[in-house]
Amino acid sequence: MRDSDIRLALDELLRERHTGKLDTIIRHEVGICAGKRRIDIAIINSEIIGYEIKSDEDTLNRLEGQAEVYGNVLDRAILVTTKRHLDSALRKLPDWWGAMIAYDKHGHICLENVRAPTLNDRHDAFSLAQLLWREEALEELRLRDKGQGLSKKARYYVWLALANAVSLDDLRSIVRARLKARPEWPGGQPHGLCDVTHQTITS
């Protein structure tokens, strides 16, 4: 079973699940840590929920590292994998991660919940700030009269200033609001999927 097979089935399931929820968007290939890692699919509403796909073609070599990094920004995380990887993957993941299993039934990819995710409590402020574009972070600082001397600084210093300027809970709210408010969010559209990178309110 290929990544693209699971991704299409998961995208369809998530769109059905969130139809009519005006405060929800779905994004594929969401970059974190300045693009060094990418979350396969993210749901952004009152939380940021990430889905990591491990198909039969994948290995689990990077999973523990991914789980550690994802824990800096995600409120909940769900692994979507096959029978081949499920048991080994669960032993590598923190307890707050959920899991789904993908299987083929008469030529149709089915997804079944195996373990429900719980709320992550170990966010990292700087990693959250990195989810914002430089100008978004700078504008948030200026709104709080904390942007002095940063207009020409590299984005690292802008992210660092924002991470230090607000509480972690406020930063989580700021990031969610900014991600949902973006009129355009280029990149990250997987082959064969249409409109998944747009702020499609039916997502």
Secondary structure, DSSP 4 states (H G I P E B T S, - for coil): --HHHHHHHHHHHHHHHTTT-TT-EEEEEEEETTTTEEEEEEEESSSEEEEEEE-TT--STTHHHHHHHHTTT-SEEEEEE-TTTHHHHHHHS-TT-EEEEEEEETTEEEEEEEE---------HHHHHTTS-HHHHHHHHHHTT--TT-TTS-HHHHHHHHHHHS-HHHHHHHHHHHHHH-S---S---TT--STTS--TT-
